[in-house]
Amino acid sequence: FFAFLPGLHCLMVSPIIRQFHQATRFIYRGERAPRLVYVTDGGVQDCTAIVQLMRRRRKRILLVLAAADPHDELEVLWSAMCCAIDQQVGTFFDPSGNYRDVRAVMQEFGDRKEMPFLRLGIRYGGWSRAKEAPTFSLLGELLVVKNRMPPSLRGMQAGSLLTEEEVKSGKPSSGRTLGCRQALEAEDLGGFCCCDCCHGIGCNCGPKFPHLSGANYLWLTPILFANLCRLGYEADFACTVRAGTLVMHEGEVVGVITENDILAALMDGIDRDIQLDLWLRGGEARLPGCMVNALTIYPAMSLLKAAERMACQAEKDSGYACHHLLVSNGSQPHLVSDLDVAKSLISNLPKRSRAAVFVEVKEAMKPRANVATCRLGDKLIDAYRIMYESRQNCVLVLEGLGDVEGENVLNPEDEGSHIHGVITISDAMRTFSECQTGDNIRVQGFLNGLTAAEHFTAPGRSILESQSLLEAAELMSELGVHHLIVLSARHDQKEIVGVLSALDIICAVSSPSWLHGTDGGA
């Protein structure tokens, strides 16, 4: 209890003292930060580690909840939230803009098993008599991932041990069955067992996979570990914001689900539990089975050929994918995006074609007049619809005057540089994965609910029109975005003149007039 005094910091090195602090829930207070920070997984009370992280005003907290809670009641999470509120560290709210109580949001997560994670907003400070930062009003978010199986993975067959190749590639295969018992499902695993033989004969009792008990934390068998890895990999697409995922059947690619598929499903109100093969055969798929061969490249092909194929798809405007290609090396295929191709193409250009990357951004961008726009007062679903109907992957957010006779009109000056943000297709994927429709939230509320890392404002993701395509590709890679806002610096004023995408870079750099004689391996 005296570790804050000068010269006594060494007391925190003792594990006995740290254990005593944990048992008594000791809160460190001092003018200097401690030399060691011990973040516990809960100890006497589960999930209290989020309180310690909230004291540090973290903008994003990820809680992987592995508590024995098969009915998804989230009581241990609620007790930790109450602890944070009682200590006046922060409060919690519904970040979707529906103004619901957080218990209603938690109950919805428990009832809707298809939701991949729970998202709650955090507001730090706010109490007039709080001892710590009473006027602090920073916003954060709490993401809760729970050990439960989505309905789409019910009946998933239990796999065998992970092979060395699977561990190295990070892509575990699924569908293989145990030799001891055919058609054994993953939900049959678990119980109070200390070896894998119990799974095959079904003699174990207790909670089943993935709701493992305390005994399984001590005795995590190889089969349980392998299936936990597979469950995380199979469920990863529901939580990810990456460009797309392969759809495999018996070791062959039968199609690809891209972010444009998610946007189309959101616009059409498609059931989120629809089987992937039905979607791929439904006519709306961007990369169905019939297009797999046409959009497959091989390692022996050049980068220019890959870029030309993407550019050709974009010019055709056929409705099929133009932002993705399949790379087949004879075994496990891989999916690459337009940003991957753009970065590789620019970095691997031969010397005689390096001048192409120094082409100015204004030569490849979409002019301001051709970029889709929405307004702060629009519903989020309307912004997605504008994006969908314009066949673009981003929408600029302008400011409106408010509702005038049922219509949210624009300020005349908004046609210039006054842009509040960007809605991209990744936001549509996030809305879809969170089982939302976007019909009950305004664009302004959606942008306000984003963290600083998620909300790239116009200045935060911008580039000057006089800069080169090489600089644009490097900035996209650094920010992890596929679109940049292009500014023109005239008379010391920066005006938005267009938008540059990774596909625009590919179309520009792959032009024969700029890349005569380009080669280089893919």
C-alpha positions in Angstrom: 0.0 0.0 0.0 3.1 2.3 0.1 4.4 1.5 -3.4 3.6 5.1 -4.5 6.2 6.6 -2.1 9.6 7.5 -3.5 12.1 4.6 -3.2 9.4 2.0 -2.6 8.4 1.2 -6.1 10.3 -2.1 -5.8 7.5 -3.4 -3.7 5.4 -3.9 -6.8 8.0 -6.5 -8.0 6.9 -8.9 -5.4 4.3 -11.4 -6.7 3.0 -11.8 -3.1 2.2 -8.1 -2.8 0.5 -8.1 -6.3 -1.6 -11.0 -5.3 -2.6 -9.3 -2.1 -3.5 -6.1 -4.1 -5.7 -8.3 -6.4 -7.5 -10.0 -3.5 -8.2 -6.6 -1.8 -9.0 -4.8 -5.1 -6.4 -2.2 -4.2 -6.6 0.9 -6.5 -3.2 2.5 -7.0 -3.1 6.3 -6.6 0.0 8.4 -6.9 1.7 11.3 -8.6 3.8 8.9 -10.7 2.7 5.9 -12.8 3.6 2.6 -11.3 6.6 0.7 -12.7 4.4 -2.4 -13.3 0.8 -2.6 -14.2 -1.0 -5.8 -13.3 -4.1 -6.3 -15.4 -6.0 -9.2 -13.9 -8.7 -11.4 -15.6 -11.0 -10.7 -12.8 -9.9 -12.7 -9.8 -12.7 -12.5 -7.2 -15.0 -10.9 -9.8 -14.9 -11.7 -13.5 -14.3 -9.0 -16.2 -13.1 -6.3 -13.8 -10.1 -5.9 -16.0 -12.2 -3.6 -18.2 -12.5 -1.2 -15.2 -8.7 -1.0 -15.1 -8.5 -0.3 -18.8 -11.3 2.3 -18.5 -9.3 4.2 -15.9 -6.7 4.6 -18.6 -9.3 6.1 -21.0 -8.8 3.5 -23.7 -10.7 4.3 -26.9 -11.3 0.7 -27.7 -11.5 -2.3 -25.3 -11.8 -5.8 -26.5 -13.3 -8.3 -24.1 -13.0 -12.0 -25.0 -15.6 -13.5 -22.6 -15.0 -17.2 -21.9 -17.1 -17.4 -18.8 -19.5 -20.4 -18.4 -22.6 -18.7 -19.7 -24.4 -21.0 -22.1 -27.6 -18.9 -22.1 -25.7 -15.6 -22.9 -27.1 -13.8 -19.8 -23.8 -11.8 -19.5 -24.2 -11.3 -15.8 -20.5 -11.2 -15.2 -20.2 -8.4 -17.8 -23.0 -6.5 -16.2 -21.5 -6.7 -12.8 -18.2 -5.3 -14.1 -20.1 -2.5 -15.9 -21.9 -1.7 -12.6 -18.5 -1.6 -10.9 -17.3 1.0 -13.4 -20.4 3.1 -12.9 -20.3 2.9 -9.1 -16.7 4.1 -9.2 -17.7 6.9 -11.6 -15.1 5.8 -14.2 -17.6 6.0 -17.1 -21.0 5.1 -18.4 -22.3 2.9 -21.2 -24.7 3.6 -24.0 -26.1 2.1 -27.2 -23.8 3.2 -30.1 -26.3 2.4 -32.8 -28.2 5.6 -32.2 -31.4 3.8 -31.2 -31.3 5.3 -27.6 -31.9 1.9 -26.1 -30.9 0.9 -22.6 -27.7 -1.1 -22.5 -29.5 -4.1 -20.9 -31.8 -4.2 -24.0 -28.7 -4.2 -26.2 -27.2 -7.0 -24.2 -30.5 -9.0 -24.2 -30.6 -8.7 -28.0 -27.1 -10.1 -28.2 -28.2 -13.0 -26.1 -31.3 -13.7 -28.2 -29.8 -13.3 -31.6 -27.1 -16.0 -31.8 -26.1 -14.8 -35.3 -24.6 -11.6 -33.9 -20.8 -12.1 -34.0 -20.1 -9.7 -31.2 -21.6 -7.1 -28.8 -20.7 -3.4 -29.2 -21.3 -0.9 -26.4 -20.3 2.8 -26.3 -18.4 4.2 -23.4 -18.5 7.8 -22.1 -15.8 8.6 -19.7 -16.4 11.0 -16.8 -19.5 13.2 -16.5 -20.1 13.3 -12.8 -19.9 16.7 -11.1 -18.5 15.3 -7.9 -16.2 12.7 -9.4 -12.7 12.5 -8.0 -11.2 11.7 -11.4 -11.6 14.0 -14.4 -15.2 15.2 -13.8 -15.4 17.1 -17.1 -13.7 14.4 -19.2 -16.0 13.4 -22.0 -13.9 11.2 -24.3 -15.9 8.5 -26.1 -14.8 4.9 -26.4 -16.2 1.5 -27.2 -16.4 -1.9 -25.7 -16.3 -4.9 -28.0 -17.4 -8.2 -26.5 -16.6 -11.5 -28.2 -18.2 -14.5 -26.6 -17.5 -18.2 -26.9 -20.7 -19.3 -28.7 -21.4 -20.9 -32.0 -23.3 -19.0 -34.7 -26.4 -20.8 -36.1 -24.8 -21.0 -39.5 -22.1 -23.3 -38.0 -24.4 -25.6 -36.2 -23.7 -29.1 -37.1 -20.1 -28.3 -38.0 -18.2 -31.6 -38.0 -15.4 -32.0 -35.5 -12.0 -31.9 -37.2 -8.9 -33.8 -36.5 -5.6 -32.3 -35.2 -4.2 -29.3 -37.0 -1.4 -30.2 -39.4 1.9 -28.4 -39.6 0.9 -26.9 -43.0 -2.3 -25.6 -41.5 -0.5 -24.0 -38.6 2.0 -22.3 -40.9 -0.5 -21.0 -43.3 -3.0 -19.9 -40.7 -5.9 -21.3 -42.7 -7.2 -24.5 -41.0 -9.3 -26.6 -43.2 -12.7 -27.9 -42.1 -15.0 -30.8 -42.9 -12.6 -33.6 -41.8 -14.0 -36.1 -39.3 -12.5 -38.0 -36.4 -11.4 -41.5 -37.1 -12.9 -42.8 -33.9 -16.5 -41.8 -34.8 -17.9 -40.6 -38.1 -20.2 -37.6 -38.3 -19.1 -36.4 -34.9 -20.2 -32.8 -34.5 -18.3 -30.1 -32.8 -21.1 -29.6 -30.3 -20.5 -33.1 -29.0 -17.1 -32.1 -27.8 -16.4 -30.9 -24.3 -17.5 -32.0 -20.9 -15.2 -33.2 -18.1 -12.6 -35.1 -20.0 -8.8 -35.1 -20.0 -8.2 -37.0 -23.2 -9.6 -37.1 -26.7 -10.9 -40.6 -26.5 -13.9 -39.5 -24.5 -15.2 -37.4 -27.4 -15.4 -40.4 -29.7 -17.4 -42.7 -27.4 -19.6 -39.9 -26.0 -19.1 -40.8 -22.4 -18.2 -37.4 -21.1 -20.7 -35.1 -19.4 -21.0 -31.4 -18.5 -21.1 -28.4 -20.8 -20.4 -28.9 -24.5 -18.4 -27.1 -27.1 -17.9 -24.2 -27.2 -19.2 -23.6 -23.7 -16.3 -25.3 -21.9 -16.2 -25.6 -18.1 -13.4 -24.8 -15.7 -12.2 -28.4 -16.1 -11.6 -27.8 -19.8 -9.5 -24.7 -19.0 -7.2 -27.0 -17.1 -7.5 -29.9 -19.5 -7.7 -28.4 -23.0 -7.3 -31.5 -25.2 -5.7 -31.3 -28.7 -9.0 -32.0 -30.4 -10.7 -29.2 -28.4 -7.9 -26.8 -29.2 -8.0 -27.6 -32.9 -11.8 -27.1 -33.1 -11.6 -23.8 -31.2 -9.1 -22.6 -33.8 -11.4 -23.8 -36.6 -14.4 -22.2 -35.0 -12.6 -18.9 -34.8 -11.5 -19.1 -38.4 -14.9 -20.1 -39.8 -16.6 -17.4 -37.8 -14.0 -14.8 -38.7 -15.8 -13.5 -41.8 -18.8 -12.3 -39.8 -16.6 -10.0 -37.7 -14.1 -9.0 -40.3 -14.0 -5.9 -42.5 -11.6 -7.3 -45.1 -12.3 -7.3 -48.8 -13.7 -10.8 -49.2 -13.6 -14.5 -48.5 -13.4 -17.7 -50.6 -16.3 -20.1 -50.7 -14.9 -23.7 -50.9 -16.6 -27.0 -51.6 -14.6 -30.2 -51.6 -11.3 -28.3 -51.9 -12.4 -26.2 -54.9 -13.3 -22.6 -55.1 -17.0 -22.2 -56.1 -17.2 -18.5 -55.6 -16.1 -15.5 -53.6 -18.1 -13.3 -51.2 -17.0 -9.7 -51.5 -17.9 -6.5 -49.7 -20.1 -5.6 -52.7 -22.1 -8.8 -52.1 -22.7 -7.7 -48.5 -23.9 -4.3 -49.8 -26.3 -5.9 -52.3 -27.7 -8.2 -49.6 -28.2 -5.2 -47.3 -30.1 -3.3 -50.0 -32.3 -6.3 -51.0 -33.1 -7.2 -47.3 -31.6 -10.7 -47.8 -31.8 -13.0 -44.8 -28.4 -13.1 -43.1 -28.7 -16.8 -42.6 -29.0 -17.5 -46.4 -26.8 -20.3 -47.6 -23.8 -19.1 -49.6 -24.5 -21.5 -52.5 -28.0 -19.9 -52.9 -26.5 -16.5 -53.0 -23.9 -17.4 -55.5 -26.5 -18.9 -57.8 -29.0 -16.0 -57.3 -27.7 -13.6 -59.9 -26.6 -10.9 -57.5 -23.2 -12.4 -56.7 -20.2 -10.4 -57.8 -17.9 -13.4 -58.2 -20.0 -16.5 -58.7 -18.6 -19.9 -59.9 -18.9 -19.0 -63.5 -16.4 -16.1 -63.1 -13.8 -18.0 -61.0 -11.7 -19.1 -64.0 -12.0 -15.7 -65.7 -10.7 -13.9 -62.5 -8.0 -16.4 -61.6 -4.3 -15.6 -62.2 -1.2 -17.7 -61.7 2.2 -16.9 -60.1 3.9 -17.1 -63.5 1.7 -14.2 -64.8 3.0 -10.7 -64.7 1.7 -7.9 -62.4 0.7 -6.0 -65.5 -1.5 -8.8 -66.6 -3.3 -8.8 -63.2 -3.7 -5.1 -63.3 -5.0 -5.2 -66.9 -7.6 -7.9 -66.0 -8.9 -5.7 -63.1 -9.0 -2.7 -65.4 -10.8 -4.6 -68.1 -13.5 -5.7 -65.6 -13.9 -2.1 -64.5 -14.2 -0.8 -68.0 -16.8 -3.5 -69.0 -19.0 -2.5 -66.0 -20.5 -6.0 -66.3 -21.6 -6.1 -62.7 -19.0 -8.8 -61.8 -16.1 -8.2 -59.5 -13.4 -5.8 -60.5 -11.8 -5.2 -57.1 -10.6 -8.8 -56.5 -8.6 -11.6 -58.2 -7.9 -15.2 -57.3 -4.3 -16.3 -57.2 -3.9 -20.1 -57.7 -0.6 -21.8 -56.9 -1.8 -25.3 -57.4 -2.9 -25.9 -53.9 -4.6 -23.3 -51.7 -5.9 -20.3 -53.7 -5.6 -16.8 -52.3 -7.7 -13.7 -52.7 -6.0 -10.3 -53.5 -7.6 -6.9 -53.6 -7.1 -3.9 -55.9 -5.0 -2.3 -53.2 -2.7 -5.3 -53.0 -2.2 -5.2 -56.8 -1.7 -1.5 -56.9 1.0 -1.5 -54.2 2.8 -4.5 -55.7 2.6 -3.1 -59.3 4.0 0.3 -58.3 6.8 -1.2 -56.1 7.9 -3.7 -58.8 7.9 -1.5 -61.9 11.1 -1.7 -64.0 13.2 1.4 -64.2 12.0 2.3 -67.7 8.5 2.5 -66.5 9.1 4.2 -63.1 8.0 7.5 -64.5 4.4 6.2 -64.5 4.2 6.2 -60.8 5.1 9.9 -60.7 1.9 10.7 -62.7 0.0 13.2 -60.6 -3.1 12.1 -58.7 -5.3 14.5 -60.7 -4.7 12.5 -63.8 -6.3 9.3 -62.3 -8.9 10.6 -59.8 -12.6 10.7 -60.2 -13.6 14.4 -60.6 -15.7 15.9 -57.7 -18.8 16.1 -59.9 -18.7 12.3 -60.5 -18.4 11.3 -56.9 -21.6 10.1 -55.0 -22.7 12.3 -52.1 -25.1 12.1 -49.2 -26.1 14.4 -46.3 -25.7 14.4 -42.6 -29.5 14.2 -42.2 -29.9 11.2 -44.5 -30.7 7.8 -43.1 -27.7 5.5 -43.2 -29.5 3.0 -45.4 -30.1 5.9 -47.9 -26.4 6.6 -48.0 -25.7 2.9 -48.7 -28.4 3.0 -51.4 -26.7 6.0 -53.1 -23.4 4.0 -53.0 -25.1 0.9 -54.4 -27.0 2.7 -57.2 -24.0 4.8 -58.3 -21.8 1.6 -58.4 -19.2 3.3 -56.3 -17.6 2.1 -53.0 -17.6 5.4 -51.1 -20.0 8.4 -50.5 -18.9 11.8 -49.4 -21.0 13.2 -46.5 -22.2 16.8 -47.0 -24.0 19.1 -44.6 -27.7 19.8 -45.1 -30.0 22.7 -43.9 -32.3 20.2 -42.3 -35.8 19.1 -43.2 -37.6 21.6 -45.4 -41.1 20.3 -46.3 -39.9 16.8 -46.0 -36.7 17.3 -47.9 -33.2 17.7 -46.5 -31.7 20.3 -48.8 -28.1 21.3 -49.2 -26.3 24.5 -48.5 -25.0 26.0 -51.7 -21.5 26.2 -50.3 -21.5 22.4 -49.5 -20.7 21.7 -53.2 -17.2 22.9 -52.3 -14.9 21.7 -49.6 -17.2 21.4 -46.5 -17.3 17.6 -46.2 -17.8 15.9 -42.8 -16.6 12.4 -43.6 -16.8 9.4 -45.9 -19.1 6.5 -45.8 -17.4 3.4 -47.4 -18.5 -0.1 -48.3 -16.6 -1.3 -45.2 -19.2 0.6 -43.1 -22.0 -1.4 -44.9 -20.2 -4.6 -44.0 -20.1 -3.5 -40.4 -23.8 -2.6 -40.4 -24.6 -6.0 -41.9 -22.4 -8.0 -39.5 -24.0 -6.2 -36.5 -27.4 -7.3 -37.7 -28.5 -3.7 -38.3 -30.4 -2.3 -41.3 -29.3 1.4 -41.1 -33.0 2.5 -41.4 -33.2 3.9 -37.9 -30.0 5.9 -37.7 -28.9 9.1 -39.4 -25.5 9.5 -41.1 -24.5 12.1 -38.5 -25.3 9.7 -35.6 -23.4 6.9 -37.3 -20.3 9.1 -37.7 -20.5 10.4 -34.2 -20.6 6.8 -32.9 -17.3 5.9 -34.7 -14.0 6.0 -32.9 -11.2 8.2 -34.0 -9.4 5.2 -35.6 -12.6 4.3 -37.6 -13.7 7.8 -38.6 -11.3 9.1 -41.2 -12.3 12.7 -41.7 -11.6 14.5 -45.0 -8.3 15.9 -43.8 -7.3 12.6 -42.3 -7.5 10.6 -45.5 -6.6 13.3 -48.1 -3.9 13.9 -50.6 -3.0 16.8 -52.9 -3.8 16.5 -56.6 -0.2 17.4 -57.4 1.2 14.4 -55.5 2.2 11.2 -57.3 0.3 7.9 -57.5 3.2 6.3 -55.7 2.6 8.5 -52.7 -1.1 7.8 -52.9 -0.6 4.0 -52.9 1.8 4.4 -49.9 -0.8 6.5 -48.0 -3.6 4.0 -48.7 -1.4 1.2 -47.4 -0.5 3.2 -44.3 -4.1 4.1 -43.5 -5.5 0.8 -44.6 -8.1 2.5 -46.8 -9.0 2.1 -50.5 -10.1 5.7 -51.1 -8.5 9.1 -50.7 -10.0 12.5 -50.9 -8.1 14.7 -53.4 -7.4 18.3 -52.4 -6.2 21.2 -54.5 -4.1 23.9 -52.8 -5.0 27.1 -54.6 -4.5 30.5 -53.0 -3.7 28.8 -49.6 -7.2 27.2 -49.6 -7.7 23.4 -49.9 -10.7 22.5 -51.9 -11.9 19.0 -52.5 -11.7 18.3 -56.2 -12.2 14.5 -56.4 -11.7 11.0 -55.0 -8.9 8.5 -55.8 -9.4 4.8 -55.3 -7.0 1.9 -55.5 -8.8 0.7 -58.7 -8.2 4.2 -60.2 -4.5 3.7 -59.6 -4.6 0.3 -61.3 -6.5 1.6 -64.3 -4.1 4.5 -64.7 -0.8 2.7 -64.1 -1.8 -0.2 -66.4 -2.4 2.1 -69.3 -0.2 1.0 -72.3 0.8 4.7 -72.9 2.4 4.8 -69.5 3.7 1.2 -69.1 5.1 0.3 -72.4 7.3 -2.8 -71.9 6.4 -3.3 -68.2 7.1 -6.8 -66.8 7.5 -8.3 -63.3 6.3 -11.4 -61.6 3.0 -11.6 -59.7 
